[in-house]
Amino acid sequence: MKKILVTGGAGFIGSHLCERLLNEGHEVICLDNYFTGTKQNIIHLLKNPYFELVRHDITMPYYIEVDEIYNLACPASPIHYQYNAIKTIKTSVMGSINMLGLAKRIKAKILQASTSEVYGDPEIHPQTEDYWGNCNPIGPRSCYDEGKRCAESLFINYHQQNNVRIKIARIFNTYGPKMSMNDGRVVSNFIVQALKNENITIFGDGKQTRSFQYVDDLIEALIRLMNTDDNITMPINIGNPEEYTMLGLAHKIIDLTGSKSKISYLPPPEDDPVQRQPDISLAKKLLNHWEPKTQLKDGLIKTIEYFKNELKL
């Protein structure tokens, strides 16, 4: 049994991770300030004697003795991270400094949930880990992109200077149950609009592409990454390399929900990436032949069921 701290543990990905770690027999401390996370995501875990829930903001120091830290705390959808851009940067930068300082003091292994957003609007396709990215440092998305890029730099520096044991996961678009209904992400937006028979809004011409991985596949990869040898410190892409256009995704969701929704088009947001697809060769090599197992259709069916329950349909 390991004692594991999960920051952002009441969020979409964090709550799935807490549940999986508990199921594997570990003690889990879930840290969250509930900016985007909710108690509803982890309320079923509260009866487990090895689960502890702490309301805390990681921009402030936190002291505890643990074996491992998963640093997932940070709003990840544009609606939420642009709501308070300064707080978003502080969460990525000061939060990382606080968690790295904790890991250094207690000699814990620490994993950073980074993002495919570090690649910005990429000029190479698919994206490999050695690509430096194409980000606008003063654009509307920069609070998230640059915050995560700085966090990666901090992790590498703490490792090189202080021998902190680090892992960095560059997470590509992830979907599944427990996504927030109002987070503005494309999968949740399309499903909720389809279930309500409202127009499905596509920003731009719908030809822009994304790759979607089901949350269970991501959790498996994060745990495998945490368990790799200490000499593996480079960022690793974790995503599903199957690429879909926004228009294709919308039609698939309309079919699966039996919706009467039509598609409407709005202007694209500033700095919105045109293409996003991970090269996961490194993950396959270093994470014991890991690759996504869940087909998009199967994952969407589970996610649609979750939103049906949330909408009381």
C-alpha positions as CSV (number, residue, x, y, z in Angstrom):
1,M,0.0,0.0,0.0
2,K,1.3,3.4,-1.0
3,K,0.1,6.8,0.4
4,I,-0.7,8.9,-2.6
5,L,-1.7,12.6,-2.9
6,V,-3.9,13.6,-5.9
7,T,-4.2,17.4,-6.4
8,G,-7.4,18.3,-8.4
9,G,-8.7,14.9,-7.2
10,A,-12.4,16.0,-7.3
11,G,-12.1,16.9,-10.9
12,F,-13.0,14.9,-14.0
13,I,-9.7,13.0,-14.4
14,G,-8.7,13.3,-10.8
15,S,-11.8,11.5,-9.5
16,H,-11.3,8.6,-11.9
17,L,-7.7,8.4,-10.7
18,C,-8.6,8.4,-7.0
19,E,-11.1,5.6,-7.6
20,R,-8.6,3.5,-9.5
21,L,-5.8,4.0,-6.9
22,L,-8.2,3.0,-4.1
23,N,-9.2,-0.1,-6.0
24,E,-5.6,-1.0,-6.3
25,G,-5.3,-0.9,-2.5
26,H,-3.6,2.4,-1.9
27,E,-4.3,5.2,0.6
28,V,-5.4,8.3,-1.3
29,I,-5.5,12.0,-0.2
30,C,-7.6,14.1,-2.5
31,L,-6.8,17.8,-2.6
32,D,-9.2,20.2,-4.3
33,N,-10.5,23.8,-4.1
34,Y,-13.6,22.9,-6.1
35,F,-13.1,25.6,-8.7
36,T,-13.9,23.0,-11.4
37,G,-14.0,19.8,-9.3
38,T,-17.1,18.8,-7.4
39,K,-17.8,16.7,-4.3
40,Q,-20.3,14.8,-6.4
41,N,-17.5,13.2,-8.4
42,I,-15.9,11.6,-5.3
43,I,-18.8,11.4,-2.8
44,H,-19.1,7.6,-3.3
45,L,-15.5,7.3,-2.1
46,L,-16.0,9.0,1.2
47,K,-17.1,5.8,2.9
48,N,-13.7,4.2,2.1
49,P,-11.5,4.5,5.2
50,Y,-8.4,4.8,3.0
51,F,-9.8,7.9,1.3
52,E,-9.3,11.4,2.6
53,L,-10.7,14.6,1.2
54,V,-9.1,18.0,1.9
55,R,-10.3,21.4,0.6
56,H,-7.1,23.2,-0.3
57,D,-5.7,25.5,-3.1
58,I,-2.3,24.4,-4.2
59,T,-1.2,28.0,-4.8
60,M,-0.7,27.8,-1.0
61,P,1.9,25.4,0.5
62,Y,0.6,22.0,1.8
63,Y,2.4,19.7,4.2
64,I,1.9,16.0,4.3
65,E,3.9,12.7,4.2
66,V,3.2,10.7,1.1
67,D,5.0,8.3,-1.3
68,E,3.7,9.7,-4.6
69,I,2.0,12.9,-5.9
70,Y,-0.2,13.3,-9.0
71,N,-0.4,17.0,-9.7
72,L,-3.6,17.3,-11.7
73,A,-4.9,20.6,-10.2
74,C,-5.7,23.2,-12.9
75,P,-8.8,24.1,-14.9
76,A,-8.4,22.5,-18.3
77,S,-11.3,23.9,-20.4
78,P,-11.0,27.4,-22.1
79,I,-14.2,28.6,-20.4
80,H,-12.8,27.9,-17.0
81,Y,-9.2,28.7,-17.4
82,Q,-9.9,32.1,-19.2
83,Y,-12.4,33.0,-16.4
84,N,-9.5,34.0,-14.2
85,A,-6.3,33.9,-16.3
86,I,-4.0,35.0,-13.5
87,K,-5.3,32.3,-11.1
88,T,-4.8,29.7,-13.9
89,I,-1.1,30.7,-14.3
90,K,-0.6,30.8,-10.5
91,T,-2.1,27.3,-10.3
92,S,0.3,25.9,-12.9
93,V,3.4,27.8,-11.7
94,M,3.1,28.4,-8.0
95,G,1.1,25.2,-7.6
96,S,3.9,23.3,-9.2
97,I,6.6,25.0,-7.1
98,N,4.6,24.1,-3.9
99,M,4.1,20.5,-4.9
100,L,7.7,20.1,-6.2
101,G,9.0,21.6,-2.9
102,L,6.9,19.1,-1.0
103,A,8.2,16.2,-3.2
104,K,11.7,17.4,-2.6
105,R,11.3,17.6,1.2
106,I,9.6,14.2,1.6
107,K,11.5,12.4,-1.2
108,A,8.2,11.6,-3.0
109,K,7.9,10.8,-6.7
110,I,5.7,13.4,-8.5
111,L,3.8,13.3,-11.8
112,Q,2.8,16.5,-13.6
113,A,-0.4,16.5,-15.7
114,S,0.8,18.6,-18.6
115,T,-1.1,19.0,-21.9
116,S,-1.1,18.8,-25.6
117,E,-1.7,22.6,-25.5
118,V,2.1,23.0,-25.0
119,Y,2.2,22.4,-28.8
120,G,-0.1,25.3,-29.5
121,D,-1.4,25.4,-33.1
122,P,1.2,22.9,-34.3
123,E,3.2,23.2,-37.5
124,I,4.1,19.5,-37.5
125,H,1.6,16.7,-37.6
126,P,1.3,14.4,-35.7
127,Q,3.0,15.9,-32.7
128,T,6.1,14.2,-31.2
129,E,7.6,15.1,-27.8
130,D,10.6,16.7,-29.3
131,Y,8.5,19.4,-31.0
132,W,8.8,22.7,-29.2
133,G,5.3,24.0,-30.2
134,N,3.8,27.1,-31.8
135,C,2.2,29.1,-28.9
136,N,1.1,32.7,-28.7
137,P,2.5,33.9,-25.3
138,I,0.1,36.8,-25.1
139,G,-3.0,35.2,-26.6
140,P,-6.3,34.4,-24.8
141,R,-5.2,30.7,-24.3
142,S,-1.7,31.7,-23.1
143,C,-2.6,31.6,-19.4
144,Y,-3.0,27.8,-19.7
145,D,-0.5,27.0,-22.5
146,E,2.3,29.0,-21.0
147,G,1.5,28.0,-17.4
148,K,1.8,24.4,-18.4
149,R,5.0,25.0,-20.4
150,C,6.5,26.8,-17.3
151,A,5.4,23.9,-15.1
152,E,7.3,21.4,-17.3
153,S,10.4,23.6,-17.1
154,L,10.1,23.7,-13.2
155,F,9.7,19.9,-13.1
156,I,12.9,19.4,-15.2
157,N,14.8,22.0,-13.1
158,Y,13.8,20.4,-9.8
159,H,14.9,17.1,-11.1
160,Q,18.3,18.4,-12.4
161,Q,19.0,20.6,-9.4
162,N,17.5,18.7,-6.5
163,N,17.2,15.1,-7.8
164,V,13.4,15.2,-7.4
165,R,11.9,12.1,-9.1
166,I,9.6,13.4,-11.8
167,K,7.2,12.3,-14.5
168,I,5.5,14.5,-17.1
169,A,2.4,13.4,-19.0
170,R,1.3,15.5,-22.0
171,I,-2.4,14.7,-22.0
172,F,-4.4,15.0,-25.2
173,N,-8.2,15.5,-25.4
174,T,-9.9,13.2,-22.9
175,Y,-13.6,12.5,-22.4
176,G,-15.8,10.3,-20.4
177,P,-18.3,10.2,-17.4
178,K,-17.9,13.0,-14.8
179,M,-17.0,15.6,-17.4
180,S,-18.6,18.9,-16.3
181,M,-21.7,19.7,-18.3
182,N,-20.8,23.4,-18.7
183,D,-17.0,23.2,-19.3
184,G,-17.2,24.1,-23.0
185,R,-15.3,21.1,-24.2
186,V,-16.4,19.8,-27.5
187,V,-17.6,16.3,-26.4
188,S,-19.7,17.5,-23.5
189,N,-21.0,20.4,-25.5
190,F,-22.1,18.2,-28.4
191,I,-23.6,15.5,-26.2
192,V,-25.6,17.9,-24.1
193,Q,-26.9,19.9,-27.1
194,A,-27.8,16.6,-28.9
195,L,-29.7,15.2,-25.9
196,K,-31.6,18.5,-25.6
197,N,-32.3,18.5,-29.4
198,E,-30.6,21.9,-29.6
199,N,-28.5,23.1,-32.5
200,I,-24.9,21.6,-32.3
201,T,-22.6,24.6,-32.5
202,I,-19.3,24.2,-34.4
203,F,-16.7,26.9,-34.2
204,G,-15.1,27.4,-37.6
205,D,-15.8,25.2,-40.6
206,G,-15.8,21.9,-38.7
207,K,-12.8,20.6,-40.6
208,Q,-10.4,21.1,-37.7
209,T,-9.4,17.8,-36.1
210,R,-8.9,16.5,-32.6
211,S,-8.0,13.1,-31.1
212,F,-10.2,11.8,-28.3
213,Q,-9.1,9.3,-25.7
214,Y,-11.5,7.7,-23.2
215,V,-10.6,8.5,-19.6
216,D,-9.9,4.9,-18.5
217,D,-7.2,4.6,-21.1
218,L,-5.6,7.8,-19.7
219,I,-5.7,6.6,-16.1
220,E,-4.0,3.4,-17.1
221,A,-1.2,5.3,-18.8
222,L,-0.7,7.8,-15.9
223,I,-0.3,4.9,-13.4
224,R,2.1,3.1,-15.8
225,L,4.1,6.3,-16.2
226,M,4.3,6.8,-12.5
227,N,5.6,3.3,-12.1
228,T,8.4,3.6,-14.7
229,D,12.1,3.8,-13.8
230,D,13.3,7.0,-12.2
231,N,15.6,7.7,-15.2
232,I,12.5,8.3,-17.4
233,T,11.9,12.0,-16.9
234,M,11.1,13.3,-20.4
235,P,7.5,14.4,-21.3
236,I,5.4,11.6,-22.8
237,N,2.4,12.1,-25.0
238,I,-0.7,10.3,-23.8
239,G,-3.6,10.3,-26.2
240,N,-5.5,8.5,-28.9
241,P,-3.9,8.9,-32.3
242,E,-7.2,8.4,-34.1
243,E,-8.1,11.8,-35.6
244,Y,-11.6,13.1,-36.1
245,T,-13.0,16.3,-37.6
246,M,-15.4,18.3,-35.5
247,L,-18.1,17.8,-38.1
248,G,-17.5,14.0,-38.0
249,L,-17.8,13.9,-34.2
250,A,-21.0,15.9,-34.3
251,H,-22.6,13.5,-36.8
252,K,-21.5,10.5,-34.7
253,I,-23.0,12.0,-31.6
254,I,-26.3,12.8,-33.4
255,D,-26.5,9.2,-34.6
256,L,-25.8,7.7,-31.1
257,T,-28.3,9.9,-29.3
258,G,-31.0,9.7,-32.0
259,S,-31.1,13.5,-31.8
260,K,-33.1,15.9,-34.0
261,S,-30.3,18.5,-33.7
262,K,-29.1,20.5,-36.7
263,I,-25.6,21.9,-37.0
264,S,-24.9,25.6,-36.7
265,Y,-21.6,27.3,-37.4
266,L,-19.9,30.2,-35.4
267,P,-16.6,32.0,-36.0
268,P,-13.5,30.1,-34.7
269,P,-12.0,31.2,-31.4
270,E,-8.6,33.1,-31.5
271,D,-5.6,30.8,-31.6
272,D,-7.7,27.6,-31.9
273,P,-5.5,24.8,-33.2
274,V,-6.4,23.5,-36.6
275,Q,-5.0,20.0,-36.0
276,R,-4.1,18.0,-32.9
277,Q,-2.9,14.4,-33.0
278,P,-0.4,12.7,-30.7
279,D,2.5,10.5,-31.8
280,I,2.4,7.9,-29.0
281,S,5.4,5.8,-30.1
282,L,7.3,6.8,-26.9
283,A,4.3,5.9,-24.7
284,K,4.1,2.5,-26.4
285,K,7.8,1.9,-25.9
286,L,8.1,3.1,-22.3
287,L,4.7,2.2,-20.8
288,N,4.8,-1.5,-21.3
289,H,3.1,-1.5,-24.8
290,W,0.3,0.9,-23.6
291,E,-2.1,2.1,-26.2
292,P,-5.8,3.2,-26.0
293,K,-8.2,0.3,-25.9
294,T,-11.6,2.1,-26.0
295,Q,-13.1,2.8,-29.4
296,L,-14.7,6.2,-29.8
297,K,-18.2,4.8,-30.3
298,D,-18.0,2.7,-27.1
299,G,-16.6,5.6,-25.0
300,L,-19.3,8.0,-26.4
301,I,-22.1,5.5,-25.5
302,K,-20.9,5.4,-21.9
303,T,-20.5,9.2,-21.8
304,I,-23.9,9.8,-23.3
305,E,-25.5,7.5,-20.6
306,Y,-23.7,9.6,-17.9
307,F,-25.1,12.9,-19.3
308,K,-28.6,11.4,-19.7
309,N,-28.6,10.6,-15.9
310,E,-27.2,14.1,-15.2
311,L,-30.0,15.7,-17.3
312,K,-32.6,13.3,-15.8
313,L,-33.6,12.1,-19.3
